[in-house]
Amino acid sequence: MTIYEKALEFYNKGRFLQFEGSIGRTFVSDYLDSGIIKTIDEPGNKIVDGYGREIQLKKAVIDQDRIDYLWINEPEFMEEIEGGES
């Protein structure tokens, strides 16, 4: 499983909303705000957040075009994202 598949699974399970503090914020910044994980306007999984609230996520996909773009234009960021991958 690639780092991007793991991130998509982390999103689909709502883990980024269940963890408090820097884990959730870092995930949003690294994967959602950057566009690596792209949400689409279709309903995804329903999850329970860290406060016990049920939330309907949007469906999400890995945006390979965005990954390619970031490797060309922001390689340091992408090296940080893939840092643990061999």
Buried (B, 14 or more C-beta within 10 A) or exposed (E): EEBBEEBBEBBBEBBBBBBEEEEBEEBBEBBBEBBBBBBEEEEBBEBEBBEEEEEEBEBBEBBEEBBEEBBEEEEEBBEEBBEEEE
